[in-house]
Amino acid sequence: MNPPVALDPSPILRTAFAFWNSKVLLTAVDFGVFTVLGGGKRMSGAQLGVALALHPRAIADFFDVLVAMQFLDREGDGPEALYFNTPETALYLDEASPRYLGGIMKMLNARLFKYWHDLPEALRTGKPQNESKYGQGGIFEELYSDPVMLEQFLNAMAGLSRLNYEAFAEKFDFAKYKTLCDVGGATGLLCIEAAKRHAHLQCVTFDLPPVEPVAAKHIAAAGLSDRVKTAPGSFFSDPLPTADVITMGLILHDWNLEQKKLLIRKAFDALPQGGAFVVIEALIDDARRENVLGLLMSLNMLIEVGDAFDYTGADFRKWCLEAGFASVEVLPLGGAFSAAVAHK
Ligand SMILES: C[S@@+](CC[C@H](N)C(=O)[O-])C[C@H]1O[C@@H](n2cnc3c(N)ncnc32)[C@H](O)[C@@H]1O
């Protein structure tokens, strides 16, 4: 008999233990470790332990594993050592940073970590495993019935989408368009990033009425209230505002096939000839073999909604051509995310 081939088990083991790493990072964000260390501060384990109200047993293990995972840096060893942010955690995980991404991590920690525990049930039943499992409403009715959860969800969306919207605002050729409507625009982030970079653009962020005051606050803080407006409404019961470019970031993946096609049709109707409809998503590669985050995102839609799902560029092209669009192209935004652009 041939000796067994030395196959590498480490990817299996890494993934099996990955929830430990994940929970450490999410807890650090939730506790505000990177915010407490903001402004270039250096603190000993004991000082950090006091600031974050940790039990002494936890201090060395918690901060040293963050060092080993490269989310903190440390000068020296032992009890006198000083911990500080890495350049990346200072930029993305200090709440005072304008490029803070921690909102999505707070939501992963507060909601999805426990809902993913019920993945087996979702896989067997096809039913959502979030708040709506116990309440009456859909995901948005449940989240938006509580102002704290509303703000947490909108901040999470900003954390997830910020880098994609920055990349989209840089890469998409807005020169030939005058108006933009971002449908399901949440805090108004996509409009804000596009308006910042393209001074000729007039923008509208369209979302459910409870979201409007939050968007208005963010737009005012960015000093863009003259060129970024809010429009309250429902994309199912109201027509979409007309615009040269209609964007939907992480919208179609929230809905089932019939609802997706309805939203594509409504975008088509709201665009002029020559207009563009853009979706920004963790678009799955056409062969469904590579984009791990896109495929996990689709499983997350099973957990959150049940019959909602993520899709490939080829799926989007097919639906858009059926709706009457002339052509579709995919614009990679870096990482797992892409913009898919349908031209009318
Ligand atoms: C997954 S979030 C995406 C938010 C944002 N586009 C982003 O990428 O960060 C979905 C958004 O759709 C909005 N939404 C849900 N149902 C809606 C409806 N019927 N009409 C308008 N907006 C809706 C939600 O309020 C939320 O802001």
PDBQT file of the ligand as one rigid body, heavy atoms in Angstrom, charges set to zero:
ROOT
HETATM    1  C1  LIG A 401     -29.303  46.124   3.298  1.00  0.00    +0.000 C 
HETATM    2  S1  LIG A 401     -29.715  47.798   3.526  1.00  0.00    +0.000 S 
HETATM    3  C2  LIG A 401     -28.633  48.588   2.394  1.00  0.00    +0.000 C 
HETATM    4  C3  LIG A 401     -28.412  50.029   2.710  1.00  0.00    +0.000 C 
HETATM    5  C4  LIG A 401     -27.429  50.773   1.834  1.00  0.00    +0.000 C 
HETATM    6  N1  LIG A 401     -27.853  50.824   0.441  1.00  0.00    +0.000 N 
HETATM    7  C5  LIG A 401     -26.045  50.199   1.942  1.00  0.00    +0.000 C 
HETATM    8  O1  LIG A 401     -25.582  49.490   1.052  1.00  0.00    +0.000 OA
HETATM    9  O2  LIG A 401     -25.362  50.457   2.946  1.00  0.00    +0.000 OA
HETATM   10  C6  LIG A 401     -31.295  47.905   2.769  1.00  0.00    +0.000 C 
HETATM   11  C7  LIG A 401     -31.919  49.283   2.760  1.00  0.00    +0.000 C 
HETATM   12  O3  LIG A 401     -33.178  49.190   2.094  1.00  0.00    +0.000 OA
HETATM   13  C8  LIG A 401     -34.108  49.992   2.779  1.00  0.00    +0.000 C 
HETATM   14  N2  LIG A 401     -35.461  49.487   2.504  1.00  0.00    +0.000 N 
HETATM   15  C9  LIG A 401     -36.013  48.323   2.908  1.00  0.00    +0.000 A 
HETATM   16  N3  LIG A 401     -37.273  48.210   2.447  1.00  0.00    +0.000 NA
HETATM   17  C10 LIG A 401     -37.509  49.336   1.742  1.00  0.00    +0.000 A 
HETATM   18  C11 LIG A 401     -38.623  49.808   1.010  1.00  0.00    +0.000 A 
HETATM   19  N4  LIG A 401     -39.754  49.080   0.923  1.00  0.00    +0.000 N 
HETATM   20  N5  LIG A 401     -38.535  51.007   0.391  1.00  0.00    +0.000 NA
HETATM   21  C12 LIG A 401     -37.397  51.758   0.470  1.00  0.00    +0.000 A 
HETATM   22  N6  LIG A 401     -36.294  51.347   1.150  1.00  0.00    +0.000 NA
HETATM   23  C13 LIG A 401     -36.349  50.159   1.775  1.00  0.00    +0.000 A 
HETATM   24  C14 LIG A 401     -33.710  49.824   4.225  1.00  0.00    +0.000 C 
HETATM   25  O4  LIG A 401     -34.241  50.859   5.033  1.00  0.00    +0.000 OA
HETATM   26  C15 LIG A 401     -32.191  49.832   4.139  1.00  0.00    +0.000 C 
HETATM   27  O5  LIG A 401     -31.677  51.135   4.228  1.00  0.00    +0.000 OA
ENDROOT
TORSDOF 0
